[in-house]
Amino acid sequence: MAKILDGVAVRNGILARLQPRIAKLGRAPGLAVVLVGHDPASEVYVRNKVKACAELNFFSDKLTPPADISTEGLLAIIDTLNKRDDIDGILVQMPLPKQIDARRVLEAIAPEKDADGFHPMNVGHLVAGRPGPRACTPAGVMELLKHYSIPVSGKRAVVLGRSDIVGKPQALMLLHESATVTICHSRTANLAEECRRADILVAAIGKAGFVTAEFIAPGATVIDVGINRVTDAAEAERFGKAAGFAKAGSVLVGDVHPLDADRVAGAYTPVPGGVGPLTIAMLMANTVELSERRQSLTKQGVI
């Protein structure tokens, strides 16, 4: 039976370490969250982010423009937030409605207020190994590996997924810790074989239970970034979650088959309760860091 890597415990440690840093600030960190429309999953994510702000005594401002807002209309909101002195971090919840140019919106956020670490300037800082806000989910994965003293240097790491939000920054972060990194995706030849080479396998492909035993080397560390809602009883039973389905009518499953991970891996993250809690924790950490920097520059008269 594999060791379960509890993300909740790691999150609690991250938030506890933020408390004394927040106490030293001249004012509470401020985070603006922009939620366009009424996507149910996005509403849950934003609610959890606002709740985390309240628990840390952050100032948070939730903006909810209508689903039919134009790109120009959303850019005007971002411009206002960029100019506000009480806002240290800005987050635009993805996905955005189809009529909005998401790239223009993300690039409009001032790099020094980019709480998600998605601005091209901050991505460039990640590539160069310079300080700056990091993409929250992969940064949380690195904190998890550190917390459980899982060796990264010299290890073979495979990242399954090449998104700008998780896959690419995850590969860079592992590379900076001296792992030998392979990025795999839907067009990778012999995909299962490539994944099976990994000492550390990070799955972020967005398909429920896609990673089965044939993808996992015995004893490997498996990090499951996926969050997929299963609404079919037979599927839930296949993943060993029949009891949960009977209670709620649906269950959450990651990109890794949980029974296979438990049987083959040396350690793995559960879904829920693994990587998910760390994403919000790292958002809070990014916001504190941005606030520290902005307040320091203000004291120096730079801004």
N, C-alpha and C positions, 0 to 999 in steps of 0.2 A: 504493500500500500504506500502510495506516494505521500510526501509531506505537503500539507496544504499551506500556501503562503497567504496569510491573512492581511488583506489590504486595509482593513479597518484599524488594526493595531498600528500599522505604519502611518496611516493618516492621523491618528490621534497624537502620535509622537511629533509629526510635522507641525500640527496646529499648536501643540504645547510649546514648541521651540519658537514659534512666532510671537507668543504672548509678551515676553520681555522686550522684544524689538518694537512691538506696537506701543508698549508703555513709554518708551523713550521718545516717541514722536511728539511733535508739538501739537498736532491735530490728528484725528482719526484718518486712516487711509480711506480714500473714496473710490468706489468702483461703479461705473455705469454699465448696465446690461441692456442691450437693445434687442428686443424680441419682436420680429415682424410677423404679423398674422397669428394663427391659432393652431400651429402644429402641436398635437398632443404630447409627443415625446419631448419636443423643445420646451414646452411649458413646464414639464416635470423637471428637466435639467435646470431651467432658469429658477424655478422655485427652490431647488436645492442649493443653488449658488447664492441666492438672496438669503436663505436661511443660514448658510455658513457665514455670510457677512455679519448677520445679527449676532451670531454666537461669539464672534471675535470683536464685536463692537466697532465694526467698520461702518462708514457711511455708504449706503448703496442707493442708487437711483435706477429704477426699472422703467424703461421707455418702451411703449407698445404701439408703434405706428401701425396703421391699417395694412392689411395684406396687399392692397392694390397700390401702395405707395410706389412712386417712380424711383429710379436710381438717383436722379437729381434731388428728389425730396429727402432720400436717406442720406445723401452726401451732405445736405444742409444740416441735418441733425448731428452728423459726425463732426462737422466744422464747429458747431456750437460747443460740443463736448470737448473738443481739442482746446478750446479757449477758456474753459471753466477752471478756476483755481482750486475748486473743491474736489475735482475729479483727477485721480492719479492713474487709473486704469480704465480702459474701454474694451468691452467685449461685445461683438455682434454675433448673436446666436445663429449658427448654421443648422440646416440649409435655409437659404433665402428663397423667396418666390422667384419663379422663372423669369419674370420681366426685369429683375434687378441684376446688374452687372456686379457679381460678388467680388471679382478681382478689384474693380475700381473702389468698391467700398472698403475692402481690407487695406488697400494701399493708401486710402485717405486717412486712416487712423494715424495720428502722430506716433512715430516709432517709440518715443519716450512714454507713451501711454498705452502701448500695445500689450495688453494683459495676456493675450493668447500666444504671443510670440510668432505670429504669422506674417508680420510685415516683412517685405523683402530685405530691408536693412537688418532686421534682427535674425532672419534666416542666414544672411551673410555673416553675421557675427558668430552664429553657431558653426558655420562651415570653417571659419577662421579660428575658432576656439577662443573668441573674445567674449567678455561678459555681456549679458543682456537677457531679456526674458526668453524663456524656452517654451516650446510647445508643451502643454500641460500633461497630456497623457504619457508621451515617452519620457518626460522628466520624472513623472511618478513611477514609471517602471524602473528607472535607474535608482530611485530612492528605495524601492522595494528590494532590488538586488543587493544594495548596500546594507539595508537593515538585516537581511538574512545571511549576510556574509557569503554570498554566492560569488565565487571568483569569475571575473570577466576578462582580465588581462591574459592574453595568450589563448583564450578559448575560442571555439568556432561558434559564431552566432548566425542564425538565419532569421531574417525578418520576412514574413509572409504578408505581402501587401506593400504598395508603393505610393500611398497617398501622401499629399503634402502635409496633412495634419498629423499622421502617425508614422507611416512606413519610412519615409525619407529622413525625417528628423531622428527617428529611433535608430536607424542605421548609423547616422553621424555620431550620435551620443555613445553608442557602443564602440564605434571606431576610436573616438577620443579616449576611451578607457582601454584601448589596446586590444580589443577583440578583433578577430579576423571575420569580416562581415560579408554575408551574401544576401542580396535582396532577391526574393522570388515573387512571382506574380502569376496571373492567369495564363500567360504564354510561356512560362518556364518549362522546358523539356524535362521529363523525368522528375516531376515536382516532388512526389513523395520521397524519392531517393535523395534529392537535394536537402529536403527538410530533415531527413533521417541522419544527416551528417552533423547536425547541430548539437553542441553542448547546451546552448541556450536557444530556444525556439520561441519567437514572438509572433503570434498569429493575429493578424489584423486585416482579414479579407472580407468580413461581412457576410459569412454564410454559416448558418447554424450547424454545428457539429461537423464541419467540413474536414477538420484535421482528425484523422482516426489513428489507430495504433500503427499503421504502416508508415506514418509520417514521423514517428517519435522514436528516437534512439533510447534504448533502455537506460534509465537513470538520468535522462536529460532534464533540464529545468524548462518548463513550459509556461510561458506567459500568455494568457488569453485576454486579448484586448476587446474581442467581439462582445456585443450585447444584442441578442436577437430574441424577439418575442415569438414563442411557439404557441399556436392556438389549436393545434390538432392533437387529440388525445393519444393516438398511436405514436406520433412523433415524441410526445412528452414521455411516454412509457419507454421508448427506445433509448432515451437519454437518462433513464432512471429517475424520472421526476413525475411519475404518475400520481403520487400522493399530493404533491403541490398543485398539479393540474386539477385534481378533483376538488380542491378547496377554492381555487381562484379562477378556474376556467382558462388559464394560460400560465406559462412559465417562461422565465428568462434562461436562455442558453447561450453560451459563448461560441466562438468559432471552432473550439476544440471539443471533441466528444468527451464528456466528463468521465464516463466509465473507463474509456481507453486511457485517458490521462492518469487516472488513479491506478490503473493496472500496470502501465509501462513506465511512466515518468518517474524521476526521482523526487521532483517537487513541481507543483503547479498552482496556478491561481484559480480559485473558484469563480463562478458567475452565478449570482451576484456576490459581491463582497471581496473581490480581488482587486483588479485595477481601477474599477469605477470610483471608489472613494478617493483614490489618489489624484484623480484629475482635478477635482474641486480643491483639494488641499494644495496642489501646486498652483492653481489659479490664485488662491489666497497668498501663497508665498510670492508669486510674481507681483501681485499688487502691493504687498508690503515693500518689496525691493524697489519698485517704481516710486512709491511714496517716499521712501528714505532718500532716494536720489533727488527727487524734485524738491523736497524740503531742505536738503543740504544746499542745493544750488540757489534756492530762495534766500537762505541765510547769507550766502556769499554774494548776493546781489546779482547773480548771473541771470536769473529769471524773475 
